Amino acid sequence: MILPDVALALLIDRTTDYYQQNAPTYMTYTEHTHVTAPSLGRSQDIDRSIAVRIADDFAVMRDLPNGEWRTGQAFPIVAYFDPFSGFDFGYFANLKRVDITLQLGRPWVFSTPEPDPGVDAVVPYNSYFAARYAPDSAPDAIHVLIDPTARARGGFYPSEVVEDPQTHLPSHVVMRIAGGDDMTIALDYKVIDGHWVITHGTFSETQHAVFLTFKVIADVTFDDIAFPTEPPDPRLAGTPAPQGSPSAHRRAYAVSCRTASRANAMPASPLRNIAASGACAP
């Protein structure tokens, strides 16, 4: 098997390409969100029908079975989402409400450096992620566990990635914050009608309110997923709003692979070369 750093980079690049080349125009589905605060012994269920325009994540939603209509970002997160990107994400939940904001960002691109003719051997490595294979990893279905290096600070990083042996795209992705709080995003994916989509997700974080500290877990399932070619609701017709880059001023965390202006940003290619003979490029 090739080095886990390289296998992970190839998988992310393959996923980014597939995600961009197979984006649907619209999606409809039903979301079921179960929110719990185990230490408080409380829970809440939120069920909504979702119709969303993918290009700008604008959705028309209705609380089920016959509740209020809403418009805005797809709740709790759009089912067509690439976690390997410079997204901006904010999450707050208690037993009265769940607030999640998502700003889509540019995809990560891990370009493998060119070999250096002045050395005998070149080994690519990732200066932001320390990847290793899980015991059940296989050449045609890798399972990678990742720790952040000292260079990855304050942003989301993939702590676990599982490859589907049939599609060779991720079937399970866990995102955590490097050196931050205990927020965790775990996403399960499937390819449905040629689109790589989320079918299940878990969001968890410790919340602080007045004199209470408690962990809130939101477990989300998407079903009845379809991809209409025409607007499923008249409010989704028209030109999508432009999508900007994640803002540094929001209460959220971001990772970018293409800009180095943020404290937690990665350069255009975090993959570096270790020269087995000759000068090293750390």
Backbone torsions as a table, in degrees:
resi	resn	phi	psi	omega
1	MET	NA	145.8	178.9
2	ILE	-73.2	168.0	-179.4
3	LEU	-57.9	141.2	-177.9
4	PRO	-60.9	-33.3	176.5
5	ASP	-58.6	-44.6	-178.1
6	VAL	-71.6	-41.9	178.8
7	ALA	-60.3	-41.4	178.6
8	LEU	-65.6	-43.7	179.9
9	ALA	-61.7	-43.0	179.4
10	LEU	-64.6	-39.5	178.8
11	LEU	-65.6	-43.2	179.3
12	ILE	-64.2	-43.8	178.9
13	ASP	-62.9	-40.9	178.9
14	ARG	-64.7	-40.2	179.6
15	THR	-67.1	-43.6	178.9
16	THR	-59.5	-44.7	-179.7
17	ASP	-63.2	-45.5	-179.8
18	TYR	-64.2	-43.1	-179.5
19	TYR	-60.1	-44.4	-177.9
20	GLN	-72.9	-36.3	-176.5
21	GLN	-77.9	-17.2	-173.6
22	ASN	-124.6	30.4	-180.0
23	ALA	-70.9	129.2	174.7
24	PRO	-76.1	160.6	175.8
25	THR	-81.2	-42.9	-180.0
26	TYR	-135.4	154.9	171.7
27	MET	-135.9	146.7	168.6
28	THR	-128.6	142.2	178.7
29	TYR	-167.9	172.7	175.2
30	THR	-114.6	131.3	176.9
31	GLU	-107.4	140.8	176.2
32	HIS	-124.3	112.0	-177.6
33	THR	-113.4	124.9	178.6
34	HIS	-113.5	112.6	-177.1
35	VAL	-103.4	129.5	179.0
36	THR	-131.8	148.7	169.4
37	ALA	-124.5	87.3	-171.5
38	PRO	-54.7	-40.8	-177.3
39	SER	-69.4	-20.3	177.9
40	LEU	-97.2	-9.3	-179.8
41	GLY	66.7	33.4	-177.4
42	ARG	-128.3	157.0	179.8
43	SER	-154.1	163.7	179.2
44	GLN	-151.6	145.6	177.3
45	ASP	-115.2	137.4	177.0
46	ILE	-128.3	122.5	179.4
47	ASP	-125.6	128.6	-178.6
48	ARG	-142.7	147.3	167.5
49	SER	-88.0	140.2	-174.8
50	ILE	-126.9	132.3	167.5
51	ALA	-128.0	121.4	-169.9
52	VAL	-133.5	140.8	171.0
53	ARG	-90.1	116.3	-168.6
54	ILE	-67.5	-37.5	-171.6
55	ALA	-57.0	-35.7	-179.7
56	ASP	-128.1	13.3	177.2
57	ASP	54.6	45.0	174.9
58	PHE	-102.3	124.9	-171.7
59	ALA	-126.9	151.4	168.7
60	VAL	-111.1	123.9	-171.7
61	MET	-130.6	151.0	176.2
62	ARG	-137.0	130.6	174.1
63	ASP	-66.8	131.1	-178.6
64	LEU	-93.0	147.9	8.4
65	PRO	-86.4	-33.6	-176.2
66	ASN	-140.0	49.2	-174.0
67	GLY	-96.9	-155.2	-173.3
68	GLU	-71.8	144.7	171.8
69	TRP	-88.0	144.1	178.7
70	ARG	-139.6	156.2	170.3
71	THR	-129.7	154.6	-178.3
72	GLY	143.4	-158.2	176.9
73	GLN	-65.9	145.4	178.5
74	ALA	-60.3	132.4	-177.5
75	PHE	-96.5	142.1	-11.4
76	PRO	-81.9	-17.0	176.8
77	ILE	-156.1	143.5	-178.4
78	VAL	-63.6	139.1	-175.4
79	ALA	-73.6	-12.6	174.0
80	TYR	-107.1	95.9	-170.4
81	PHE	-148.0	131.7	177.7
82	ASP	-101.6	109.9	-179.6
83	PRO	-72.5	-15.5	179.3
84	PHE	-87.6	65.3	-175.1
85	SER	-157.8	169.8	-180.0
86	GLY	-84.1	60.3	-177.3
87	PHE	-82.8	159.2	176.5
88	ASP	-116.2	128.4	-169.4
89	PHE	-138.3	131.1	174.3
90	GLY	-128.0	141.1	-173.7
91	TYR	-141.8	126.6	171.3
92	PHE	-141.3	135.7	179.7
93	ALA	-147.6	139.4	165.8
94	ASN	-143.0	-168.5	-175.2
95	LEU	-80.6	-1.2	177.4
96	LYS	-104.8	-28.7	-179.9
97	ARG	-158.5	161.5	173.3
98	VAL	-128.6	121.4	178.6
99	ASP	-116.2	119.1	176.6
100	ILE	-130.1	127.6	175.7
101	THR	-118.4	139.1	-178.5
102	LEU	-136.5	125.2	171.8
103	GLN	-116.9	119.5	-176.9
104	LEU	-71.5	148.2	-178.8
105	GLY	-129.9	-176.4	-178.3
106	ARG	-74.5	146.5	-177.1
107	PRO	-72.0	152.7	173.3
108	TRP	-73.7	142.2	174.7
109	VAL	-131.7	120.8	-178.8
110	PHE	-108.2	85.8	179.3
111	SER	-79.7	122.6	179.6
112	THR	-69.9	127.3	-179.3
113	PRO	-60.8	152.2	177.9
114	GLU	-71.8	145.0	176.6
115	PRO	-60.7	147.8	178.9
116	ASP	-97.4	116.4	-177.7
117	PRO	-65.9	-11.5	-178.4
118	GLY	-87.4	3.9	179.8
119	VAL	-127.2	162.1	-177.8
120	ASP	-79.8	-35.6	-178.7
121	ALA	-149.0	146.0	-179.5
122	VAL	-127.4	130.8	179.3
123	VAL	-121.7	111.8	177.6
124	PRO	-69.1	147.6	174.0
125	TYR	-147.8	164.2	-179.3
126	ASN	-105.9	122.2	-175.7
127	SER	-81.8	-3.7	179.7
128	TYR	-110.2	-30.6	-177.5
129	PHE	-119.0	133.0	172.4
130	ALA	-103.7	98.9	-174.1
131	ALA	-95.7	148.1	174.7
132	ARG	-146.8	152.3	179.1
133	TYR	-78.5	139.2	170.2
134	ALA	-75.0	158.5	-177.3
135	PRO	-57.8	-29.3	-177.5
136	ASP	-92.0	9.2	-179.1
137	SER	-67.7	145.5	178.9
138	ALA	-134.6	158.0	-178.0
139	PRO	-57.1	-35.0	-177.9
140	ASP	-99.0	6.1	178.5
141	ALA	-158.9	80.5	-175.0
142	ILE	-74.0	150.2	173.8
143	HIS	-130.4	109.2	-171.2
144	VAL	-114.9	134.6	173.1
145	LEU	-108.0	135.3	-171.8
146	ILE	-128.5	135.9	170.3
147	ASP	-113.5	144.3	176.5
148	PRO	-76.8	146.1	173.6
149	THR	-86.7	178.9	-179.7
150	ALA	-64.2	-19.6	-178.8
151	ARG	-79.8	-19.9	-179.2
152	ALA	-94.2	104.1	-176.3
153	ARG	-130.3	132.6	170.7
154	GLY	75.6	6.6	-178.8
155	GLY	-127.5	166.0	176.0
156	PHE	-69.0	144.1	172.7
157	TYR	-140.5	152.8	177.8
158	PRO	-78.8	114.4	-179.4
159	SER	-89.1	-17.0	177.8
160	GLU	-155.2	134.8	178.0
161	VAL	-138.2	128.0	178.6
162	VAL	-117.1	129.8	180.0
163	GLU	-94.2	136.3	175.1
164	ASP	-78.6	128.0	-176.1
165	PRO	-70.1	-19.4	179.1
166	GLN	-87.0	-47.1	-176.6
167	THR	-91.3	-20.4	-174.7
168	HIS	58.1	33.6	170.7
169	LEU	-120.6	161.6	-180.0
170	PRO	-63.4	136.6	173.2
171	SER	-103.1	-17.7	-179.6
172	HIS	-150.5	129.9	-179.5
173	VAL	-135.1	130.6	174.9
174	VAL	-116.3	126.7	178.7
175	MET	-112.4	134.8	175.8
176	ARG	-131.2	173.7	-179.1
177	ILE	-104.9	126.6	-179.5
178	ALA	-72.2	117.5	177.4
179	GLY	66.5	19.5	-177.3
180	GLY	-114.9	-147.6	-178.0
181	ASP	-80.0	-167.2	-174.2
182	ASP	-95.9	20.3	177.6
183	MET	-61.1	132.6	178.8
184	THR	-132.9	135.7	173.4
185	ILE	-120.9	119.8	177.0
186	ALA	-118.0	125.8	-174.0
187	LEU	-126.4	133.9	174.2
188	ASP	-107.3	134.4	-175.0
189	TYR	-121.3	152.1	169.4
190	LYS	-140.9	157.1	171.4
191	VAL	-94.9	117.0	-179.4
192	ILE	-122.6	122.2	-178.4
193	ASP	51.0	37.8	176.4
194	GLY	83.9	5.9	-178.8
195	HIS	-117.2	135.1	179.5
196	TRP	-86.0	106.7	-170.4
197	VAL	-130.3	156.5	175.1
198	ILE	-77.9	133.0	174.1
199	THR	-112.0	-19.3	-179.3
200	HIS	-157.1	145.5	178.6
201	GLY	-151.7	155.1	175.8
202	THR	-131.6	129.6	177.6
203	PHE	-120.9	128.4	-179.5
204	SER	-141.3	146.6	177.3
205	GLU	-166.7	148.0	174.1
206	THR	-77.9	129.0	-178.9
207	GLN	-107.9	152.3	178.7
208	HIS	-126.5	120.1	-179.2
209	ALA	-139.2	118.7	-178.4
210	VAL	53.5	-112.7	-179.3
211	PHE	-104.4	12.6	-176.7
212	LEU	-107.3	143.6	170.1
213	THR	-129.2	122.2	-175.0
214	PHE	-153.1	151.1	177.8
215	LYS	-91.8	133.8	175.9
216	VAL	-112.8	133.0	179.9
217	ILE	-121.2	125.6	175.5
218	ALA	-111.6	116.3	179.2
219	ASP	-104.9	122.4	-170.6
220	VAL	-121.8	134.4	174.5
221	THR	-124.9	134.0	174.5
222	PHE	-109.4	130.9	175.1
223	ASP	-140.8	179.9	-175.8
224	ASP	52.6	43.0	-176.3
225	ILE	-78.0	131.0	177.8
226	ALA	-142.6	163.4	-175.5
227	PHE	-131.0	78.6	179.4
228	PRO	-65.6	147.7	178.9
229	THR	-89.4	-17.6	176.5
230	GLU	-112.5	157.4	-179.6
231	PRO	-56.2	121.2	179.1
232	PRO	-72.6	-10.8	176.3
233	ASP	-145.5	138.3	-178.0
234	PRO	-56.0	-27.6	-179.0
235	ARG	-70.3	-11.9	178.5
236	LEU	-94.3	-3.3	176.7
237	ALA	-74.6	162.1	178.5
238	GLY	105.9	-174.4	-175.3
239	THR	-88.5	128.3	177.8
240	PRO	-61.1	147.1	176.5
241	ALA	-71.3	145.1	178.8
242	PRO	-65.1	147.4	179.7
243	GLN	-104.9	124.2	179.8
244	GLY	-92.4	178.4	176.3
245	SER	-78.8	155.0	178.0
246	PRO	-56.1	139.8	-178.2
247	SER	-88.6	141.5	178.5
248	ALA	-78.6	-6.3	-173.4
249	HIS	-100.4	-2.3	-178.6
250	ARG	-88.3	158.6	177.4
251	ARG	-82.6	76.9	-179.2
252	ALA	-158.1	-179.1	-177.0
253	TYR	-127.3	143.2	-177.1
254	ALA	-140.8	152.3	171.0
255	VAL	-128.0	135.3	176.6
256	SER	-127.0	135.7	178.5
257	CYS	-96.9	-2.7	-173.1
258	ARG	-119.9	-12.4	178.6
259	THR	-122.0	143.5	179.1
260	ALA	-109.0	15.1	-176.2
261	SER	-82.7	-19.0	179.5
262	ARG	-92.5	151.1	-177.8
263	ALA	-62.3	-29.3	-177.2
264	ASN	-106.8	19.3	-175.3
265	ALA	-83.7	155.9	175.0
266	MET	-108.0	152.0	177.1
267	PRO	-69.3	178.2	-175.3
268	ALA	-54.8	-36.6	174.8
269	SER	-136.9	106.8	177.9
270	PRO	-68.1	-12.6	178.0
271	LEU	-72.3	128.9	178.0
272	ARG	-117.7	175.6	176.3
273	ASN	-113.2	135.5	167.7
274	ILE	-103.1	121.5	-179.2
275	ALA	-88.6	123.7	179.7
276	ALA	-74.1	-23.4	176.5
277	SER	-142.8	125.8	-176.3
278	GLY	108.9	-165.5	-176.5
279	ALA	-73.5	142.3	176.2
280	CYS	-89.8	150.0	176.7
281	ALA	-119.1	87.6	-174.2
282	PRO	-70.0	NA	NA
